[in-house]
Amino acid sequence: MKRVLLFILLSIFVYGHTNALIDEESPYLRQHAHNPVDWLPWGEEAFEKAKKEHKPLFVSIGYSTCHWCHVMEKESFENEEIAKLLNLYYVPVKVDKEERPDLDKYYQLVFSVMHHRSGGWPLTIIMSEDGIPFFSGTYIPPEDGYGVKGLKTILPYYAKVYKKNREKLENRGRAVLRLVESYLYAQSPKVSLDKSLAKSALVELEKSFDRIYGGFGKRVKFPESAKLELLLDIYEITKNKKALTMVTKTLDNMADRGLYDQIEGAFFRYTTDRAWEIPHFEKMLYTNAELIRVYTRAYTLTKNPRYKEVVEQTIKEIDRRFGIVGLYKSASDADTLGEEGRYFLFDYNEALRYLTTHGIDPKKAKEALKNLAITPYGNFDGELSHAQKEGKVDEKIVRLLAKLRTKYPYPFIDEKIITAWNAMYIDAKMRSFIFDRRYLDEAVQSLEKLLKASLRNGKLYHQQLPNKAPTKEAMLEDYAFLIKALSSAYQLTFQKRYLDLANRLFVQAKQKFYKNGTWYYSAIVPADLNDSYYSSALGTLYHAMLDLAMLQEDFQLYNFAKASIEAKGALIKQMPASYPTATRAMLRVIVGDVLLKSANIDKYLEKIASIPYPYLLDKKEPIKDFMACKIDSCFASSESFDEIEEKIVKLLEEQQAKQTWGSKNAR
């Protein structure tokens, strides 16, 4: 007790202020522990205080590597005047969106209903003492300007209205909540879906596709891996070359422009421009996990060596930066020493001087910098340049530029080990075995460590910090992505314990999150199909269920999975490109999974990965021949792998002959 008191007194002396976040395990919450704002973590204490003092709650949701969260903290939450307003009129609450993704998803939806557009971070929600939200915003400046109200105006205004006319604010909030609930609990009418879903999805994706630079939309660009995977499915199903071209144009531009770190590898979270040139310099584990999977799969269809190079470089960089005894940290920040992207940017003259003093011929050095778009005039901010691939560069020069970067410290890395994101990355790394079997071996070792760390006494946990026991119980995404990783591990190692554990975890997930025909993301928030920044938990669970049903040849589970997917059929039919992971699951049901079985299946894993059938699983069984089966029957058997492969591919060709799929004019 004396030590704790001494620590608090020392913190006050050093930092001037210490609030309740000092005891939290979240790195993001602890970043705000010395704000002059009297932050509380989300929980009963905050709501009890609000009710006792009849104050609204000011809820701020963000994460530790969020640039605009840092900006708002510096401008507003370290501002004594704004802190005084918050402490006097509100109960201030901080939420780490990575620690509580369920709360973030729910209040992002509240924001969307209020503003008719998607939100982001930092997310600000002001709610009544009874938890009824009546105001929402993302980044809010401290002062009024450019037609936007600042916190110095917003805070006293809503405090005054709340005191005088709380009922008016709550009525507005209740109307918003009714719309949110109607979306989350919507009962979809039964609809008939057929193979034309592939065409509908392609048409919808084409509408937002950027024909010049690839990707979707014309302003801020996210990789949107789930949409790319849907396009790869559509290509394999229909052989419509438009779908593959959309994928390769996107992958080529992302790999060669500013979204990708040309010097050290791995992708940034998004770019602020249409051409993929100006990134927001965060690197997220989930972004890279999903892109590794997409580039690996695209390689099997195109054999483009650049895709292989990108996967190998990305794995190397993520393992180096995020790896921690076989598991993975969650993300790295955009800022270095308070300056966005400074670690990653180059000054032309400094770079040229560094290369020439390290043995590179001046002419060759200038050519290399030109090929990396590092210019005397800069391409990012002032005279600084962010590297892009405009020509071939010698590997020695790239290594020297990487060394030059080290004059600045690498950005902060959030050490949270998130079960879902680790499972996602481990799964992707396993699937990259086609480039190097070492990836499979390492990923399986990581899977074992993840299971040991996150699955304790039969209970799955959402996250933990290194060398600390987990405390936050798992949500649907943790179960869904871990089951998928276990499914991949079984299909690549044929150790039945992975399949058995995957099945046990699914039974747990169903008991915890399936209530009255509705899947929940957590105990309090229903799951939706949105693939926002990575694949949706519910959409991923659909695939996990289908995997388990096929691998166990469980017709009852298959029908349950099919019914779960079809329950959202109207939504999928209406906007297939808006829910790409769920649309892929629906296409799996329509087209049909194929299970390939043999006693010698383990000798053909690389060949299986290259079979152009999107929904193919494999299983080792004590049968001499190769056998290909649907859920209800086997349709082909042969001693020859090539012959069985031909019959699987022919299955799609026969389906294409029966129905056009919208690809007739594109072959």
SVG drawing of the C-alpha trace seen along z (x, -y; Angstrom):
<svg xmlns="http://www.w3.org/2000/svg" viewBox="-40 -30 73 78">
<polyline fill="none" stroke="black" stroke-width="0.4" points="0.0,0.0 2.8,-2.4 4.5,-1.6 1.2,-2.4 0.8,-5.7 4.4,-6.6 4.0,-5.9 0.9,-8.1 2.7,-10.9 5.7,-10.6 3.5,-10.6 1.8,-13.8 5.1,-15.4 6.5,-14.4 3.4,-14.7 1.3,-17.2 -1.8,-15.1 -2.7,-11.4 -6.2,-10.0 -7.9,-6.6 -6.5,-5.3 -3.1,-4.8 -4.2,-1.4 -5.6,-0.2 -3.8,2.5 -4.6,0.8 -1.6,-1.1 -4.1,-3.6 -5.8,-4.3 -2.5,-4.7 -1.5,-7.2 -4.2,-9.4 -3.4,-8.7 -1.7,-12.1 -4.2,-14.3 -5.7,-17.0 -9.1,-15.4 -10.5,-13.2 -10.9,-10.2 -12.6,-7.0 -12.6,-3.7 -15.9,-2.4 -17.8,-0.6 -20.2,-0.8 -18.2,-3.4 -18.6,-5.9 -22.3,-5.4 -22.9,-5.5 -21.0,-8.8 -23.0,-10.2 -26.3,-9.2 -25.2,-10.5 -24.1,-13.8 -26.8,-14.0 -24.2,-14.7 -23.9,-13.5 -21.0,-11.2 -18.4,-12.4 -17.2,-9.1 -14.0,-9.2 -13.1,-6.1 -9.8,-5.6 -6.6,-3.5 -3.0,-3.9 -1.6,-4.2 -4.3,-6.6 -2.7,-9.9 -5.9,-12.0 -6.4,-10.6 -3.0,-12.0 -3.8,-15.3 -7.1,-15.7 -5.3,-14.7 -2.6,-17.4 -5.0,-20.1 -7.9,-19.4 -7.3,-16.8 -4.0,-18.4 -5.7,-21.8 -6.5,-23.0 -9.5,-25.1 -11.1,-22.2 -10.2,-19.8 -11.9,-22.1 -15.1,-22.1 -15.1,-18.3 -14.4,-17.7 -17.0,-20.3 -19.9,-19.4 -19.3,-15.8 -18.2,-12.4 -15.3,-11.8 -14.8,-8.2 -12.0,-6.7 -12.5,-3.6 -9.8,-1.6 -11.6,-0.4 -9.2,2.5 -10.0,3.6 -13.7,3.1 -14.4,3.5 -18.1,4.3 -18.6,0.8 -16.8,-0.8 -18.9,1.0 -22.1,0.1 -21.3,-3.6 -19.9,-3.8 -23.3,-2.7 -24.9,-5.4 -22.6,-8.0 -23.7,-6.6 -27.4,-6.9 -26.9,-10.5 -24.7,-11.7 -25.7,-9.4 -22.0,-8.6 -19.3,-6.3 -17.4,-7.5 -13.8,-6.9 -11.4,-7.7 -11.3,-9.4 -15.0,-8.9 -16.8,-11.2 -20.2,-10.3 -22.1,-12.4 -24.8,-10.4 -27.2,-10.9 -26.6,-9.4 -28.9,-6.6 -26.7,-5.8 -28.8,-7.5 -26.5,-9.1 -27.5,-12.5 -24.3,-13.9 -21.6,-12.2 -18.5,-13.4 -15.1,-12.2 -12.1,-14.5 -13.3,-17.8 -11.0,-20.9 -10.6,-22.9 -11.8,-26.1 -14.5,-27.0 -13.3,-27.4 -14.1,-26.7 -17.8,-26.2 -17.0,-23.6 -17.8,-24.0 -15.0,-23.4 -15.1,-21.7 -14.9,-25.1 -18.3,-25.8 -19.8,-22.3 -19.1,-21.4 -20.8,-24.3 -23.7,-24.3 -24.7,-20.7 -24.1,-21.0 -26.6,-23.9 -29.2,-22.1 -28.8,-18.9 -29.5,-20.8 -32.5,-22.7 -34.0,-20.3 -32.6,-16.8 -35.8,-15.2 -35.4,-16.9 -31.9,-15.5 -32.9,-12.0 -35.9,-11.9 -33.6,-12.7 -31.2,-9.9 -34.1,-7.4 -35.1,-8.0 -31.5,-7.3 -31.4,-4.1 -34.6,-2.9 -33.0,-3.1 -29.8,-1.4 -31.9,1.4 -34.0,1.8 -30.9,2.4 -29.2,4.7 -32.3,6.8 -33.7,6.6 -35.5,9.8 -34.6,10.5 -37.4,11.9 -36.6,15.2 -35.2,14.7 -34.1,17.0 -30.5,16.6 -28.7,18.3 -25.5,18.0 -26.5,14.6 -25.3,13.3 -21.8,13.4 -22.8,11.1 -24.7,8.7 -21.7,8.4 -19.4,7.8 -21.7,5.1 -21.8,3.4 -18.1,3.5 -17.5,2.1 -19.5,-1.0 -17.0,-2.1 -13.9,-0.7 -11.2,-3.2 -10.2,-2.3 -7.1,-4.4 -5.4,-3.4 -7.4,-0.4 -9.1,-0.1 -12.6,-1.5 -13.6,-5.1 -12.0,-8.3 -10.7,-9.9 -9.3,-8.1 -8.3,-4.6 -8.3,-1.5 -7.1,1.8 -10.5,3.5 -9.1,7.0 -12.5,8.6 -13.7,7.1 -10.6,8.3 -11.1,11.8 -14.7,11.7 -13.5,10.7 -11.0,13.6 -13.9,15.9 -16.0,14.4 -13.2,14.8 -12.7,18.5 -16.4,19.2 -17.2,17.3 -13.8,16.9 -14.9,13.2 -11.5,11.5 -12.9,8.2 -12.9,9.5 -9.3,10.6 -8.2,7.4 -9.8,5.3 -7.8,7.3 -4.4,7.2 -4.7,3.5 -5.4,2.8 -2.6,5.1 -0.1,3.7 -0.7,0.1 -0.8,0.8 2.5,2.7 4.3,0.0 3.0,-3.2 3.0,-4.8 0.7,-2.4 3.5,0.1 6.7,-0.5 9.2,-0.1 12.2,-0.2 11.3,2.3 8.1,3.9 4.6,4.2 1.5,2.1 0.3,-1.1 -3.4,-1.2 -4.6,-3.6 -3.8,-6.5 -5.3,-9.9 -5.3,-10.2 -6.8,-8.4 -3.4,-7.3 -2.2,-5.3 0.7,-7.8 0.3,-9.5 -0.3,-7.1 -1.4,-7.4 1.7,-5.8 0.1,-3.3 0.9,0.3 -1.8,2.7 -1.4,6.4 -4.8,7.1 -4.2,5.0 -1.1,7.0 -2.6,10.3 -5.4,9.9 -3.2,8.5 -0.7,11.4 -3.7,13.8 -4.9,11.9 -1.4,11.5 -0.7,15.2 -4.0,16.2 -3.5,13.8 0.0,15.4 -1.6,18.8 -3.7,17.4 -1.2,15.1 2.3,16.3 3.3,12.7 6.8,12.7 6.1,9.2 3.2,10.7 5.6,13.3 8.2,10.6 5.5,8.5 4.4,11.5 7.9,12.4 8.9,8.9 5.7,8.2 6.1,11.4 9.7,10.5 8.9,7.0 5.8,8.0 7.8,10.8 10.6,8.4 8.6,5.5 5.5,7.0 6.8,10.5 7.1,11.3 8.1,14.8 6.0,16.2 3.0,14.0 2.3,10.6 1.7,7.1 -1.2,5.2 0.0,2.1 2.6,-0.7 2.0,-4.4 2.1,-6.9 4.1,-9.5 7.8,-9.7 8.7,-12.4 5.3,-14.0 5.7,-14.3 3.6,-12.1 5.6,-9.7 9.0,-11.2 10.7,-7.8 9.6,-6.7 10.4,-10.0 13.6,-11.0 15.3,-14.3 16.8,-14.0 20.2,-15.7 20.7,-13.8 19.9,-10.5 22.2,-11.2 25.0,-12.2 24.5,-9.1 24.6,-6.7 27.7,-8.3 29.6,-8.3 28.8,-4.6 30.3,-3.5 27.5,-4.1 28.5,-5.9 26.8,-9.4 25.2,-8.7 23.9,-5.4 22.7,-6.9 20.8,-9.6 19.2,-7.1 18.2,-4.9 16.6,-7.9 14.7,-8.8 13.4,-5.3 12.2,-5.5 10.5,-8.9 12.8,-10.6 13.3,-14.0 14.9,-17.4 11.4,-18.9 9.8,-16.2 6.5,-14.4 5.0,-14.4 5.4,-17.5 7.7,-20.3 11.0,-18.8 10.5,-15.4 9.8,-12.3 8.0,-9.0 9.5,-6.2 7.5,-4.7 8.6,-2.1 9.1,-3.8 12.0,-1.6 14.4,1.1 16.7,0.3 19.7,2.3 19.1,4.2 22.2,2.8 20.8,-0.7 17.5,0.3 19.4,1.7 21.4,-1.5 18.2,-3.6 16.8,-1.4 19.9,-2.0 19.6,-5.8 16.1,-5.7 17.4,-4.5 18.6,-8.0 15.0,-8.4 13.3,-6.0 10.8,-3.6 7.2,-4.7 5.5,-3.4 4.2,0.2 1.1,1.2 2.0,4.4 -1.5,5.8 -1.7,9.4 -5.2,9.6 -6.4,13.1 -8.5,12.4 -5.7,10.5 -3.0,13.1 -5.2,15.8 -5.8,13.8 -2.0,13.4 -1.1,16.9 -3.7,18.2 -2.4,16.0 1.2,17.0 0.3,20.7 -1.3,20.3 1.9,18.7 3.6,22.0 3.6,22.2 6.5,19.8 8.5,21.4 7.5,24.4 9.2,22.5 6.2,20.2 3.9,23.1 6.2,24.5 6.6,21.1 2.9,20.3 2.0,23.6 4.4,22.9 2.7,19.5 -0.7,21.1 0.4,23.3 1.7,20.3 -1.6,18.4 -3.6,21.3 -1.5,21.5 -1.7,17.8 -5.4,17.1 -7.1,20.3 -7.0,20.8 -8.9,23.4 -11.2,23.9 -12.0,20.1 -10.9,18.0 -9.7,14.5 -9.7,11.5 -6.3,9.9 -3.4,9.7 -0.1,7.8 3.2,9.6 4.0,11.6 0.5,10.7 -2.5,13.0 -5.4,12.1 -8.5,10.5 -10.9,9.6 -13.0,12.5 -13.2,13.3 -15.8,11.9 -17.2,13.4 -14.3,12.2 -11.8,14.1 -13.7,17.3 -14.3,16.9 -10.8,16.1 -9.3,18.7 -11.6,21.4 -10.6,20.5 -6.9,20.7 -7.4,24.1 -9.2,25.2 -6.2,24.2 -3.8,25.9 -5.8,29.1 -5.8,29.0 -2.1,28.4 -0.8,30.6 -3.6,33.2 -3.4,33.2 -6.9,34.0 -6.6,32.2 -6.8,28.9 -10.1,29.9 -11.4,31.2 -10.5,28.0 -12.1,25.9 -15.3,27.8 -15.2,27.3 -14.6,23.6 -17.6,23.4 -19.8,25.1 -18.7,22.5 -19.2,19.7 -22.7,20.8 -23.6,21.2 -22.2,17.7 -23.3,15.6 -26.3,17.3 -29.5,16.2 -33.0,16.6 -31.8,16.9 -29.4,14.0 -25.6,14.0 -24.1,11.5 -20.7,9.9 -20.5,9.7 -22.9,10.3 -24.5,6.9 -24.0,6.1 -25.5,8.1 -23.1,9.0 -23.4,7.4 -22.0,8.2 -20.0,5.1 -16.5,5.6 -15.3,2.2 -11.5,2.3 -11.2,6.0 -13.4,9.0 -16.6,9.1 -16.7,11.5 -20.1,12.9 -19.0,13.3 -15.8,15.1 -17.9,17.3 -20.0,18.4 -16.9,19.6 -15.6,21.3 -19.0,23.2 -18.9,24.3 -15.2,25.5 -16.2,27.5 -19.2,29.0 -17.3,30.1 -14.2,31.4 -16.3,33.4 -18.8,34.3 -21.5,33.1 -24.7,32.5 -26.6,31.1 -23.9,28.4 -23.9,27.6 -27.6,27.0 -27.3,24.8 -24.5,22.8 -26.6,22.5 -29.7,21.4 -27.5,18.7 -26.3,17.4 -29.7,17.4 -31.2,15.5 -29.2,12.5 -30.0,13.4 -32.1,10.3 -29.3,8.0 -26.7,9.9 -28.9,9.9 -29.5,6.1 -25.9,5.1 -23.5,8.0 -20.5,5.8 -21.1,4.1 -20.8,7.4 -18.1,9.2 -17.2,11.9 -20.8,12.8 -21.4,12.8 -18.5,15.2 -20.1,17.5 -23.4,17.4 -21.6,18.2 -20.0,21.2 -23.5,22.5 -24.7,21.8 -21.7,23.2 -20.9,25.9 -17.7,26.8 -15.6,29.6 -13.7,31.9 -10.7,33.6 -9.7,36.8 -6.8,39.3 -4.3,41.1 -1.5,39.2 -3.1,35.8 -0.2,34.3 2.1,34.7 0.0,32.5 -0.6,29.4 1.1,27.0 -0.9,28.4 -4.2,28.2 -3.4,24.5 -3.3,23.8 -6.5,25.5 -8.8,22.7 -11.8,23.8 -12.6,21.2 -14.2,23.5 -11.9,26.5 -10.9,28.2 -8.7,31.2 -8.7,34.1 -6.4,37.0 -8.3,40.3 -7.0,44.0 -8.2,44.4 -5.9,45.3 -7.6,43.1 -8.3,39.4 -11.9,38.7 -13.8,35.4 -17.0,34.9 -19.8,32.4 -21.5,32.3 -24.1,34.9 -22.2,37.2 -18.9,37.9 -18.8,37.1 -15.3,38.3 -12.6,40.8 -9.3,41.5 -5.8,42.9 -4.4,39.9 -4.2,36.4 -4.2,34.7 -7.3,36.5 -9.2,35.6 -8.0,32.0 -9.4,32.0 -12.8,33.3 -13.0,30.6 -12.3,27.8 -14.7,29.4 -17.4,29.2 -17.3,25.4 -17.2,25.5 -20.4,27.6 -22.0,25.1 -21.0,22.3 -22.5,24.1 -25.8,24.4 -25.9,20.7 -24.2,17.7 -23.0,16.1 -22.7,12.8 -19.3,13.7 -20.2,14.6 -19.0,11.4 -15.8,11.3 -14.1,14.5"/>
</svg>
